[in-house]
Amino acid sequence: MAILFSPFTLRGITFKNRIAVSPMSQYRAKNGHANSWHAVHLGRFAIGGAGLVYAEATAVEAEGRRTHGDLGLWQDAQIDDLKSITEFIGQEGAIPGIQLGHAGRKASERRPWHGETPVDHEDLAERNEVPWTAIAPSPIPYAEGWPAPMEMSETDIERVVAAFGESARRAHEAGFKIIEVYAAHGFLVHQFLSPIANQRRDRWGGNGENRRRFAVEVAKSIRANWPEAYPLAFRLSATDWLDGGIEVEDTVETAKALKAAGVDMIDCSSGGIGGKDRPRRMVIEQGFQVPFAERIRADAEMATMAVGFLWDANVCEDLVSAGKADMIALARELLADPNWPLHTAKELEADENHGMWPIESGWWLMKRDRLLSKLGVR
Ligand SMILES: Cc1cc2nc3c(=O)[nH]c(=O)nc-3n(C[C@H](O)[C@H](O)[C@H](O)COP(=O)(O)O)c2cc1C
């Protein structure tokens, strides 16, 4: 039996297989509320056989949205729109998860297809979308042409840490069974972790322990509001790919500190911190971030998820069976083929007769297969 299709348990939650839908922002929410787009977008991956379906980056406060279209869980009124989505995902045998985040200095940004540049008066004229002032550990702009964010005060930090906890409580009420904190790709938690974005001189910046403090406090705040039996994960950028930025050794220490604060799994991504320099040393090839998952799993002795440019069934099977990661996450491959897990199960001989498919499709496909083989077509 392929290990990719063996169950995996974190705390009281068992995923039926090792395949996760990586969080994918849709920029389709209105005032942070989910709608039928999110239901269909996420629902098709549950039908397609993924074991864990993560909802996209979801803002813990309105100002923490990256774009006007981001999902949010900053108020109770946003819970109900997500309930039917988690129910459907669960009914189809997948575990519903949510990624909680805060954009920090990357807030007030245009959607990718509107340029990924700061929102300004043009957006107001075209889409009635107003820009807002971003906050960050230090008043350093994300990139050239971006406004400087406001440096966060102690009160701001306390408020955002508490907001993660409040959103976790709402995520529980909405029916999610695992939370992933978005601490990668240059968003707020990553901004605190990276010396490129965090140049504070107080207890929130400077040495590694101080830079990690915000992430650890976020983890504790969530743990205080999230059932003991439910897992908590963090997505980290294992390296900034930049001189003077985070290296994998720092990330191992961060993972250890998070583990002590009740975090169960690290989703190992990289990059995105921004700044003046282009990322260096980065070679994009299939599974290029897998070595980070392997290293963190071994050195921090905790579960990891591998992500980034994965699509081949055998590559994914081999990396999990070699103990490089406990789970894999796919984004673009699943956009191209939401049934990737089911097709992969067939390819790896974990599902011969469409038995893993929902009966409403599997029954017909099995009959069609018999007919096709009688006709000698396949
Ligand atoms: C449409 C789209 C939206 C994304 N939104 C998020 C997000 O909300 N949070 C996140 O951590 N990563 C996000 N990502 C990154 C993916 O989760 C994933 O890490 C990345 O695409 C690499 O995996 P892939 O090669 O399988 O696509 C997004 C990617 C895509 C394609």
The ligand as an SDF file (V2000), in Angstrom:
LIG
                    3D

 31 33  0  0  0  0  0  0  0  0999 V2000
   -3.8150   30.7460   -6.3310 C   0  0  0  0  0  0  0  0  0  0  0  0
   -2.8050   30.6420   -5.2400 C   0  0  0  0  0  0  0  0  0  0  0  0
   -3.0580   31.2520   -4.0110 C   0  0  0  0  0  0  0  0  0  0  0  0
   -2.1640   31.0940   -2.9410 C   0  0  0  0  0  0  0  0  0  0  0  0
   -2.4940   31.5980   -1.7130 N   0  0  0  0  0  0  0  0  0  0  0  0
   -1.7510   31.2410   -0.6300 C   0  0  0  0  0  0  0  0  0  0  0  0
   -2.2180   31.4970    0.6940 C   0  0  0  0  0  0  0  0  0  0  0  0
   -3.3120   32.0300    0.9180 O   0  0  0  0  0  0  0  0  0  0  0  0
   -1.4110   31.1160    1.7150 N   0  0  0  0  0  0  0  0  0  0  0  0
   -0.2160   30.4810    1.5070 C   0  0  0  0  0  0  0  0  0  0  0  0
    0.4710   30.1300    2.4650 O   0  0  0  0  0  0  0  0  0  0  0  0
    0.2380   30.2340    0.2650 N   0  0  0  0  0  0  0  0  0  0  0  0
   -0.5250   30.5510   -0.7920 C   0  0  0  0  0  0  0  0  0  0  0  0
   -0.1200   30.1820   -2.0530 N   0  0  0  0  0  0  0  0  0  0  0  0
    1.0950   29.3570   -2.1790 C   0  0  0  0  0  0  0  0  0  0  0  0
    0.7100   27.8760   -2.1960 C   0  0  0  0  0  0  0  0  0  0  0  0
    0.0320   27.4850   -1.0250 O   0  0  0  0  0  0  0  0  0  0  0  0
    1.9380   26.9730   -2.4080 C   0  0  0  0  0  0  0  0  0  0  0  0
    2.7770   27.0600   -1.2930 O   0  0  0  0  0  0  0  0  0  0  0  0
    2.7250   27.3600   -3.6570 C   0  0  0  0  0  0  0  0  0  0  0  0
    1.8510   27.6150   -4.7380 O   0  0  0  0  0  0  0  0  0  0  0  0
    3.7070   26.2630   -4.0600 C   0  0  0  0  0  0  0  0  0  0  0  0
    3.0180   25.0460   -4.2700 O   0  0  0  0  0  0  0  0  0  0  0  0
    2.6360   24.5070   -5.7570 P   0  0  0  0  0  0  0  0  0  0  0  0
    3.9050   24.4380   -6.5370 O   0  0  0  0  0  0  0  0  0  0  0  0
    2.0220   23.1500   -5.4800 O   0  0  0  0  0  0  0  0  0  0  0  0
    1.6560   25.4730   -6.3550 O   0  0  0  0  0  0  0  0  0  0  0  0
   -0.9780   30.3680   -3.1300 C   0  0  0  0  0  0  0  0  0  0  0  0
   -0.7040   29.8160   -4.3860 C   0  0  0  0  0  0  0  0  0  0  0  0
   -1.6010   29.9200   -5.4180 C   0  0  0  0  0  0  0  0  0  0  0  0
   -1.3000   29.2550   -6.7390 C   0  0  0  0  0  0  0  0  0  0  0  0
  1  2  1  0
  2  3  1  0
  2 30  2  0
  3  4  2  0
  4  5  1  0
  4 28  1  0
  5  6  2  0
  6  7  1  0
  6 13  1  0
  7  8  2  0
  7  9  1  0
  9 10  1  0
 10 11  2  0
 10 12  1  0
 12 13  2  0
 13 14  1  0
 14 15  1  0
 14 28  1  0
 15 16  1  0
 16 17  1  0
 16 18  1  0
 18 19  1  0
 18 20  1  0
 20 21  1  0
 20 22  1  0
 22 23  1  0
 23 24  1  0
 24 25  2  0
 24 26  1  0
 24 27  1  0
 28 29  2  0
 29 30  1  0
 30 31  1  0
M  END
$$$$
